[in-house]
Amino acid sequence: MSSSINTPKAQLSVEFAGVKFKNPIVAASGAFGYGREYEEFFPLSILGGIAVKGTSIESRDGNKPPRIAETASGMLNSVGLQNPGINSFIENELPFLKQKNTVVIANIAGKTAEEYREVAQRLDATSVDMVELNISCPNVKAGGIAFGVTCEGAAEITKIVRSSSKKPLMVKLSPNVTNIADIAKAVESEGADAVSLINTLLGMRIDIKTARPILKNNVGGLSGPAVFPVALRMVWQVAGAVKIPVCGIGGISSWEDTVEMMMAGAKIVQIGTALFSNPNIPAEIIEGLEKYAHDNGLGHLQDIAGAVKPW
């Protein structure tokens, strides 16, 4: 019987947009808060990174409840980017996160291009490791259309933030578009160092007793296992269209899902909705990836990145 006692563990580390991650598992923005609650389940230091809640100039209370609704294989949310604002994040949350020996990714949001610029500028002088640009926010000056649903809007906001910050810049893409690969190429052309995808799909549920939408906001973002095949397809399309690295997001609930997402072209992934049903899922995925790499004789997990072989 062969022994694995002296067999070295496969390397899970990865350099992504110039930032070194100890492994490809990142806690997703919006699902993890600032990680304080999850320390009851595992040390935050095991994570490759943490993408914090979407941060805006001023504090936001978010949308009125009800703003969460369960769906088949997932959930709808219309939380509305509730957050304490950029100053509170820098003063109260960032010092805590920087003690955890993991990459800190600041997800930023805004109602106008000017707000995005100011948040990016304030973060530029901090110890944040990377900025994730949420371009699914409504553009108030463009009649409420999200920045990320047109190539022109996505390119414009990327250019503005890129000129306002020297931090590695990852742009989070909306799936609610005609061709996500075109959007990815547009942000790449304006200086994005990486892209993350997908953000939530727009969905709705109705209470048949009252004939009213379950969410006070009427519609919300669909996440969870139900969106995984869509996210996987979009990651594969984008990875084949751009030269910058891709972070895969959307319904990842196991190490097997993570392997699929990496084979589609993602170098790192973000875990979100799965955390609500299983807070230990990041630790379980990391352990599963180590075993998968060992069982398949991989010296480095990144050997599988983009390994899919289309028919």
Contacts in CASP RR format, 6 or more apart in sequence:
PFRMAT RR
TARGET T0000
AUTHOR 0000-0000-0000
METHOD contacts of the structure
MODEL  1
MSSSINTPKAQLSVEFAGVKFKNPIVAASGAFGYGREYEEFFPLSILGGI
AVKGTSIESRDGNKPPRIAETASGMLNSVGLQNPGINSFIENELPFLKQK
NTVVIANIAGKTAEEYREVAQRLDATSVDMVELNISCPNVKAGGIAFGVT
CEGAAEITKIVRSSSKKPLMVKLSPNVTNIADIAKAVESEGADAVSLINT
LLGMRIDIKTARPILKNNVGGLSGPAVFPVALRMVWQVAGAVKIPVCGIG
GISSWEDTVEMMMAGAKIVQIGTALFSNPNIPAEIIEGLEKYAHDNGLGH
LQDIAGAVKPW
4 294 0 8 1.000
7 294 0 8 1.000
9 290 0 8 1.000
9 293 0 8 1.000
9 294 0 8 1.000
10 290 0 8 1.000
10 293 0 8 1.000
10 294 0 8 1.000
10 297 0 8 1.000
10 298 0 8 1.000
10 299 0 8 1.000
10 300 0 8 1.000
10 301 0 8 1.000
11 299 0 8 1.000
11 300 0 8 1.000
11 301 0 8 1.000
11 302 0 8 1.000
12 22 0 8 1.000
12 23 0 8 1.000
12 24 0 8 1.000
12 286 0 8 1.000
12 289 0 8 1.000
12 290 0 8 1.000
12 293 0 8 1.000
12 301 0 8 1.000
13 20 0 8 1.000
13 21 0 8 1.000
13 22 0 8 1.000
13 23 0 8 1.000
14 20 0 8 1.000
14 21 0 8 1.000
14 23 0 8 1.000
14 24 0 8 1.000
14 267 0 8 1.000
14 268 0 8 1.000
14 301 0 8 1.000
14 302 0 8 1.000
15 21 0 8 1.000
16 194 0 8 1.000
16 245 0 8 1.000
16 247 0 8 1.000
16 267 0 8 1.000
16 268 0 8 1.000
17 130 0 8 1.000
17 168 0 8 1.000
17 169 0 8 1.000
17 170 0 8 1.000
17 193 0 8 1.000
17 194 0 8 1.000
17 244 0 8 1.000
17 245 0 8 1.000
18 168 0 8 1.000
18 193 0 8 1.000
19 103 0 8 1.000
19 129 0 8 1.000
19 130 0 8 1.000
19 168 0 8 1.000
20 103 0 8 1.000
21 48 0 8 1.000
21 49 0 8 1.000
21 103 0 8 1.000
21 268 0 8 1.000
22 48 0 8 1.000
22 102 0 8 1.000
23 46 0 8 1.000
23 47 0 8 1.000
23 48 0 8 1.000
23 286 0 8 1.000
23 289 0 8 1.000
23 301 0 8 1.000
24 48 0 8 1.000
24 258 0 8 1.000
24 262 0 8 1.000
24 266 0 8 1.000
24 267 0 8 1.000
24 268 0 8 1.000
24 269 0 8 1.000
24 289 0 8 1.000
24 301 0 8 1.000
25 47 0 8 1.000
25 48 0 8 1.000
25 49 0 8 1.000
25 258 0 8 1.000
25 268 0 8 1.000
25 269 0 8 1.000
25 271 0 8 1.000
25 282 0 8 1.000
25 285 0 8 1.000
25 286 0 8 1.000
25 289 0 8 1.000
26 47 0 8 1.000
26 48 0 8 1.000
26 49 0 8 1.000
26 50 0 8 1.000
26 51 0 8 1.000
26 103 0 8 1.000
26 105 0 8 1.000
26 247 0 8 1.000
26 268 0 8 1.000
26 269 0 8 1.000
26 270 0 8 1.000
26 271 0 8 1.000
27 35 0 8 1.000
27 38 0 8 1.000
27 47 0 8 1.000
27 49 0 8 1.000
27 50 0 8 1.000
27 51 0 8 1.000
27 270 0 8 1.000
27 271 0 8 1.000
27 272 0 8 1.000
27 275 0 8 1.000
27 282 0 8 1.000
28 51 0 8 1.000
28 249 0 8 1.000
28 270 0 8 1.000
28 271 0 8 1.000
28 272 0 8 1.000
28 275 0 8 1.000
29 51 0 8 1.000
29 52 0 8 1.000
29 53 0 8 1.000
29 54 0 8 1.000
29 105 0 8 1.000
29 107 0 8 1.000
29 132 0 8 1.000
29 134 0 8 1.000
29 172 0 8 1.000
29 270 0 8 1.000
30 51 0 8 1.000
30 53 0 8 1.000
30 54 0 8 1.000
30 79 0 8 1.000
30 107 0 8 1.000
30 272 0 8 1.000
31 271 0 8 1.000
31 272 0 8 1.000
31 273 0 8 1.000
31 275 0 8 1.000
31 276 0 8 1.000
32 38 0 8 1.000
32 50 0 8 1.000
32 51 0 8 1.000
32 52 0 8 1.000
32 53 0 8 1.000
32 272 0 8 1.000
32 275 0 8 1.000
33 52 0 8 1.000
33 53 0 8 1.000
34 50 0 8 1.000
34 52 0 8 1.000
34 53 0 8 1.000
34 93 0 8 1.000
34 96 0 8 1.000
34 97 0 8 1.000
35 44 0 8 1.000
35 50 0 8 1.000
35 97 0 8 1.000
36 96 0 8 1.000
38 44 0 8 1.000
38 275 0 8 1.000
38 279 0 8 1.000
40 279 0 8 1.000
41 279 0 8 1.000
41 280 0 8 1.000
41 283 0 8 1.000
42 279 0 8 1.000
42 280 0 8 1.000
42 282 0 8 1.000
42 283 0 8 1.000
43 100 0 8 1.000
44 50 0 8 1.000
44 97 0 8 1.000
44 100 0 8 1.000
44 102 0 8 1.000
45 100 0 8 1.000
45 101 0 8 1.000
45 102 0 8 1.000
46 282 0 8 1.000
46 283 0 8 1.000
46 286 0 8 1.000
47 100 0 8 1.000
47 102 0 8 1.000
47 282 0 8 1.000
48 102 0 8 1.000
48 103 0 8 1.000
48 268 0 8 1.000
49 102 0 8 1.000
49 103 0 8 1.000
49 104 0 8 1.000
49 105 0 8 1.000
50 97 0 8 1.000
50 100 0 8 1.000
50 102 0 8 1.000
50 103 0 8 1.000
50 104 0 8 1.000
50 105 0 8 1.000
51 105 0 8 1.000
51 107 0 8 1.000
51 132 0 8 1.000
51 270 0 8 1.000
52 89 0 8 1.000
52 93 0 8 1.000
52 97 0 8 1.000
52 104 0 8 1.000
52 105 0 8 1.000
52 106 0 8 1.000
52 107 0 8 1.000
53 81 0 8 1.000
53 82 0 8 1.000
53 83 0 8 1.000
53 107 0 8 1.000
54 81 0 8 1.000
54 83 0 8 1.000
54 107 0 8 1.000
54 108 0 8 1.000
54 109 0 8 1.000
54 134 0 8 1.000
55 83 0 8 1.000
55 85 0 8 1.000
55 86 0 8 1.000
55 89 0 8 1.000
55 106 0 8 1.000
55 107 0 8 1.000
55 108 0 8 1.000
55 109 0 8 1.000
55 119 0 8 1.000
56 81 0 8 1.000
56 83 0 8 1.000
56 85 0 8 1.000
56 86 0 8 1.000
56 108 0 8 1.000
56 109 0 8 1.000
56 110 0 8 1.000
56 111 0 8 1.000
56 115 0 8 1.000
56 119 0 8 1.000
57 85 0 8 1.000
57 86 0 8 1.000
57 110 0 8 1.000
57 115 0 8 1.000
57 118 0 8 1.000
57 119 0 8 1.000
58 85 0 8 1.000
59 83 0 8 1.000
59 84 0 8 1.000
59 85 0 8 1.000
59 88 0 8 1.000
60 80 0 8 1.000
60 81 0 8 1.000
60 82 0 8 1.000
60 83 0 8 1.000
60 85 0 8 1.000
61 82 0 8 1.000
62 79 0 8 1.000
62 80 0 8 1.000
62 81 0 8 1.000
62 82 0 8 1.000
63 78 0 8 1.000
63 79 0 8 1.000
63 80 0 8 1.000
63 216 0 8 1.000
63 217 0 8 1.000
64 216 0 8 1.000
64 217 0 8 1.000
65 216 0 8 1.000
66 214 0 8 1.000
66 215 0 8 1.000
66 216 0 8 1.000
67 77 0 8 1.000
67 78 0 8 1.000
67 79 0 8 1.000
67 80 0 8 1.000
67 215 0 8 1.000
67 216 0 8 1.000
67 217 0 8 1.000
68 75 0 8 1.000
68 76 0 8 1.000
68 77 0 8 1.000
68 79 0 8 1.000
68 215 0 8 1.000
69 75 0 8 1.000
69 76 0 8 1.000
69 77 0 8 1.000
69 205 0 8 1.000
69 214 0 8 1.000
69 215 0 8 1.000
70 76 0 8 1.000
71 205 0 8 1.000
71 222 0 8 1.000
71 226 0 8 1.000
72 226 0 8 1.000
73 224 0 8 1.000
73 225 0 8 1.000
73 226 0 8 1.000
74 222 0 8 1.000
74 223 0 8 1.000
74 224 0 8 1.000
74 225 0 8 1.000
74 226 0 8 1.000
74 227 0 8 1.000
74 273 0 8 1.000
75 222 0 8 1.000
75 223 0 8 1.000
75 224 0 8 1.000
75 273 0 8 1.000
75 276 0 8 1.000
76 203 0 8 1.000
76 204 0 8 1.000
76 205 0 8 1.000
76 214 0 8 1.000
76 215 0 8 1.000
76 219 0 8 1.000
76 220 0 8 1.000
76 221 0 8 1.000
76 222 0 8 1.000
77 200 0 8 1.000
77 220 0 8 1.000
77 221 0 8 1.000
77 223 0 8 1.000
78 215 0 8 1.000
78 216 0 8 1.000
78 217 0 8 1.000
78 219 0 8 1.000
78 220 0 8 1.000
78 221 0 8 1.000
80 217 0 8 1.000
81 109 0 8 1.000
81 137 0 8 1.000
83 89 0 8 1.000
84 92 0 8 1.000
84 93 0 8 1.000
86 118 0 8 1.000
86 119 0 8 1.000
86 122 0 8 1.000
86 123 0 8 1.000
87 122 0 8 1.000
89 106 0 8 1.000
90 122 0 8 1.000
90 123 0 8 1.000
90 126 0 8 1.000
94 104 0 8 1.000
94 126 0 8 1.000
94 127 0 8 1.000
94 128 0 8 1.000
97 104 0 8 1.000
98 104 0 8 1.000
98 127 0 8 1.000
103 129 0 8 1.000
103 130 0 8 1.000
104 127 0 8 1.000
104 128 0 8 1.000
104 129 0 8 1.000
104 130 0 8 1.000
105 128 0 8 1.000
105 129 0 8 1.000
105 130 0 8 1.000
105 131 0 8 1.000
105 132 0 8 1.000
105 170 0 8 1.000
106 123 0 8 1.000
106 126 0 8 1.000
106 128 0 8 1.000
106 130 0 8 1.000
106 131 0 8 1.000
106 132 0 8 1.000
107 131 0 8 1.000
107 132 0 8 1.000
107 133 0 8 1.000
107 134 0 8 1.000
107 172 0 8 1.000
108 116 0 8 1.000
108 119 0 8 1.000
108 120 0 8 1.000
108 123 0 8 1.000
108 131 0 8 1.000
108 132 0 8 1.000
108 133 0 8 1.000
108 134 0 8 1.000
108 161 0 8 1.000
109 116 0 8 1.000
109 119 0 8 1.000
109 134 0 8 1.000
109 137 0 8 1.000
110 116 0 8 1.000
110 119 0 8 1.000
110 134 0 8 1.000
110 137 0 8 1.000
111 137 0 8 1.000
111 138 0 8 1.000
111 139 0 8 1.000
111 140 0 8 1.000
112 139 0 8 1.000
112 140 0 8 1.000
112 141 0 8 1.000
113 139 0 8 1.000
113 141 0 8 1.000
113 156 0 8 1.000
113 157 0 8 1.000
113 160 0 8 1.000
116 133 0 8 1.000
116 157 0 8 1.000
116 160 0 8 1.000
116 161 0 8 1.000
116 164 0 8 1.000
117 160 0 8 1.000
117 161 0 8 1.000
117 164 0 8 1.000
120 131 0 8 1.000
120 161 0 8 1.000
120 164 0 8 1.000
120 165 0 8 1.000
120 167 0 8 1.000
121 164 0 8 1.000
121 165 0 8 1.000
123 131 0 8 1.000
123 165 0 8 1.000
123 167 0 8 1.000
124 164 0 8 1.000
124 165 0 8 1.000
124 166 0 8 1.000
124 167 0 8 1.000
128 167 0 8 1.000
129 167 0 8 1.000
129 168 0 8 1.000
130 167 0 8 1.000
130 168 0 8 1.000
130 169 0 8 1.000
130 170 0 8 1.000
131 161 0 8 1.000
131 165 0 8 1.000
131 167 0 8 1.000
131 168 0 8 1.000
131 169 0 8 1.000
131 170 0 8 1.000
132 170 0 8 1.000
132 171 0 8 1.000
132 172 0 8 1.000
132 196 0 8 1.000
133 157 0 8 1.000
133 158 0 8 1.000
133 161 0 8 1.000
133 169 0 8 1.000
133 170 0 8 1.000
133 171 0 8 1.000
133 172 0 8 1.000
133 192 0 8 1.000
134 172 0 8 1.000
134 199 0 8 1.000
135 146 0 8 1.000
135 147 0 8 1.000
135 148 0 8 1.000
135 153 0 8 1.000
135 154 0 8 1.000
135 157 0 8 1.000
135 158 0 8 1.000
135 171 0 8 1.000
135 172 0 8 1.000
135 173 0 8 1.000
135 174 0 8 1.000
135 187 0 8 1.000
136 146 0 8 1.000
136 147 0 8 1.000
136 148 0 8 1.000
136 172 0 8 1.000
136 174 0 8 1.000
136 176 0 8 1.000
136 199 0 8 1.000
136 200 0 8 1.000
137 146 0 8 1.000
137 147 0 8 1.000
138 144 0 8 1.000
138 145 0 8 1.000
138 146 0 8 1.000
139 145 0 8 1.000
139 146 0 8 1.000
139 147 0 8 1.000
139 153 0 8 1.000
142 153 0 8 1.000
146 174 0 8 1.000
146 176 0 8 1.000
147 153 0 8 1.000
147 154 0 8 1.000
147 156 0 8 1.000
147 157 0 8 1.000
148 154 0 8 1.000
148 157 0 8 1.000
148 173 0 8 1.000
148 174 0 8 1.000
148 177 0 8 1.000
148 183 0 8 1.000
149 174 0 8 1.000
149 176 0 8 1.000
149 177 0 8 1.000
149 183 0 8 1.000
150 183 0 8 1.000
151 182 0 8 1.000
151 183 0 8 1.000
151 185 0 8 1.000
151 186 0 8 1.000
152 186 0 8 1.000
153 186 0 8 1.000
154 171 0 8 1.000
154 173 0 8 1.000
154 183 0 8 1.000
154 186 0 8 1.000
154 187 0 8 1.000
155 186 0 8 1.000
155 187 0 8 1.000
155 189 0 8 1.000
155 190 0 8 1.000
156 190 0 8 1.000
158 169 0 8 1.000
158 171 0 8 1.000
158 186 0 8 1.000
158 187 0 8 1.000
158 190 0 8 1.000
158 191 0 8 1.000
158 192 0 8 1.000
159 190 0 8 1.000
159 191 0 8 1.000
161 169 0 8 1.000
162 169 0 8 1.000
162 190 0 8 1.000
162 191 0 8 1.000
162 192 0 8 1.000
168 193 0 8 1.000
168 194 0 8 1.000
169 191 0 8 1.000
169 192 0 8 1.000
169 193 0 8 1.000
169 194 0 8 1.000
170 192 0 8 1.000
170 193 0 8 1.000
170 194 0 8 1.000
170 195 0 8 1.000
170 196 0 8 1.000
170 247 0 8 1.000
171 187 0 8 1.000
171 192 0 8 1.000
171 194 0 8 1.000
171 195 0 8 1.000
171 196 0 8 1.000
172 195 0 8 1.000
172 196 0 8 1.000
172 197 0 8 1.000
172 199 0 8 1.000
172 249 0 8 1.000
173 180 0 8 1.000
173 183 0 8 1.000
173 184 0 8 1.000
173 187 0 8 1.000
173 195 0 8 1.000
173 196 0 8 1.000
173 197 0 8 1.000
173 198 0 8 1.000
173 199 0 8 1.000
173 234 0 8 1.000
173 238 0 8 1.000
174 180 0 8 1.000
174 183 0 8 1.000
174 198 0 8 1.000
174 199 0 8 1.000
175 197 0 8 1.000
175 198 0 8 1.000
175 199 0 8 1.000
175 200 0 8 1.000
175 201 0 8 1.000
175 227 0 8 1.000
175 230 0 8 1.000
175 231 0 8 1.000
175 234 0 8 1.000
176 201 0 8 1.000
176 202 0 8 1.000
177 183 0 8 1.000
180 197 0 8 1.000
180 198 0 8 1.000
180 234 0 8 1.000
180 237 0 8 1.000
180 238 0 8 1.000
181 237 0 8 1.000
181 238 0 8 1.000
181 240 0 8 1.000
181 241 0 8 1.000
181 242 0 8 1.000
182 241 0 8 1.000
184 195 0 8 1.000
184 197 0 8 1.000
184 238 0 8 1.000
184 241 0 8 1.000
184 242 0 8 1.000
185 241 0 8 1.000
185 242 0 8 1.000
187 195 0 8 1.000
188 195 0 8 1.000
188 242 0 8 1.000
188 243 0 8 1.000
188 244 0 8 1.000
192 244 0 8 1.000
193 244 0 8 1.000
193 245 0 8 1.000
194 244 0 8 1.000
194 245 0 8 1.000
194 246 0 8 1.000
194 247 0 8 1.000
195 238 0 8 1.000
195 242 0 8 1.000
195 244 0 8 1.000
195 245 0 8 1.000
195 246 0 8 1.000
195 247 0 8 1.000
196 246 0 8 1.000
196 247 0 8 1.000
196 248 0 8 1.000
196 249 0 8 1.000
196 270 0 8 1.000
197 231 0 8 1.000
197 234 0 8 1.000
197 235 0 8 1.000
197 238 0 8 1.000
197 246 0 8 1.000
197 247 0 8 1.000
197 248 0 8 1.000
197 249 0 8 1.000
198 227 0 8 1.000
198 230 0 8 1.000
198 231 0 8 1.000
198 234 0 8 1.000
198 235 0 8 1.000
198 248 0 8 1.000
198 249 0 8 1.000
198 250 0 8 1.000
199 249 0 8 1.000
200 220 0 8 1.000
200 221 0 8 1.000
200 222 0 8 1.000
200 223 0 8 1.000
200 227 0 8 1.000
201 221 0 8 1.000
201 222 0 8 1.000
201 223 0 8 1.000
201 227 0 8 1.000
201 230 0 8 1.000
202 219 0 8 1.000
202 220 0 8 1.000
202 221 0 8 1.000
202 222 0 8 1.000
203 219 0 8 1.000
203 220 0 8 1.000
203 221 0 8 1.000
203 222 0 8 1.000
204 213 0 8 1.000
204 215 0 8 1.000
204 218 0 8 1.000
204 219 0 8 1.000
204 220 0 8 1.000
205 213 0 8 1.000
205 214 0 8 1.000
205 215 0 8 1.000
206 212 0 8 1.000
206 213 0 8 1.000
206 214 0 8 1.000
207 213 0 8 1.000
207 214 0 8 1.000
213 219 0 8 1.000
223 250 0 8 1.000
223 251 0 8 1.000
223 272 0 8 1.000
223 273 0 8 1.000
224 250 0 8 1.000
224 251 0 8 1.000
224 253 0 8 1.000
224 272 0 8 1.000
224 273 0 8 1.000
224 274 0 8 1.000
225 251 0 8 1.000
225 253 0 8 1.000
225 273 0 8 1.000
225 274 0 8 1.000
226 251 0 8 1.000
227 250 0 8 1.000
227 251 0 8 1.000
228 250 0 8 1.000
228 251 0 8 1.000
228 252 0 8 1.000
228 253 0 8 1.000
228 257 0 8 1.000
231 248 0 8 1.000
231 249 0 8 1.000
231 250 0 8 1.000
231 251 0 8 1.000
231 261 0 8 1.000
232 260 0 8 1.000
232 261 0 8 1.000
232 264 0 8 1.000
233 264 0 8 1.000
235 246 0 8 1.000
235 248 0 8 1.000
235 261 0 8 1.000
235 264 0 8 1.000
235 265 0 8 1.000
235 266 0 8 1.000
236 264 0 8 1.000
236 265 0 8 1.000
236 308 0 8 1.000
238 246 0 8 1.000
239 246 0 8 1.000
239 264 0 8 1.000
239 265 0 8 1.000
239 266 0 8 1.000
239 306 0 8 1.000
240 265 0 8 1.000
245 267 0 8 1.000
245 268 0 8 1.000
246 265 0 8 1.000
246 266 0 8 1.000
246 267 0 8 1.000
247 266 0 8 1.000
247 267 0 8 1.000
247 268 0 8 1.000
247 269 0 8 1.000
247 270 0 8 1.000
248 261 0 8 1.000
248 266 0 8 1.000
248 268 0 8 1.000
248 269 0 8 1.000
248 270 0 8 1.000
249 269 0 8 1.000
249 270 0 8 1.000
249 272 0 8 1.000
250 270 0 8 1.000
250 272 0 8 1.000
250 273 0 8 1.000
251 257 0 8 1.000
251 272 0 8 1.000
251 273 0 8 1.000
251 274 0 8 1.000
252 258 0 8 1.000
252 261 0 8 1.000
252 269 0 8 1.000
252 270 0 8 1.000
252 271 0 8 1.000
252 272 0 8 1.000
252 274 0 8 1.000
252 285 0 8 1.000
253 273 0 8 1.000
253 274 0 8 1.000
253 281 0 8 1.000
254 281 0 8 1.000
254 284 0 8 1.000
254 285 0 8 1.000
255 284 0 8 1.000
255 285 0 8 1.000
255 286 0 8 1.000
255 287 0 8 1.000
255 288 0 8 1.000
255 289 0 8 1.000
255 292 0 8 1.000
258 269 0 8 1.000
258 285 0 8 1.000
258 289 0 8 1.000
259 289 0 8 1.000
259 292 0 8 1.000
259 304 0 8 1.000
261 269 0 8 1.000
262 269 0 8 1.000
262 301 0 8 1.000
262 302 0 8 1.000
262 304 0 8 1.000
262 305 0 8 1.000
262 306 0 8 1.000
262 307 0 8 1.000
263 304 0 8 1.000
263 305 0 8 1.000
263 306 0 8 1.000
263 307 0 8 1.000
263 308 0 8 1.000
264 306 0 8 1.000
264 308 0 8 1.000
265 305 0 8 1.000
265 306 0 8 1.000
265 308 0 8 1.000
266 305 0 8 1.000
267 302 0 8 1.000
267 305 0 8 1.000
271 281 0 8 1.000
271 282 0 8 1.000
271 285 0 8 1.000
274 281 0 8 1.000
275 281 0 8 1.000
275 282 0 8 1.000
278 284 0 8 1.000
289 301 0 8 1.000
292 298 0 8 1.000
293 299 0 8 1.000
293 300 0 8 1.000
293 301 0 8 1.000
298 304 0 8 1.000
END
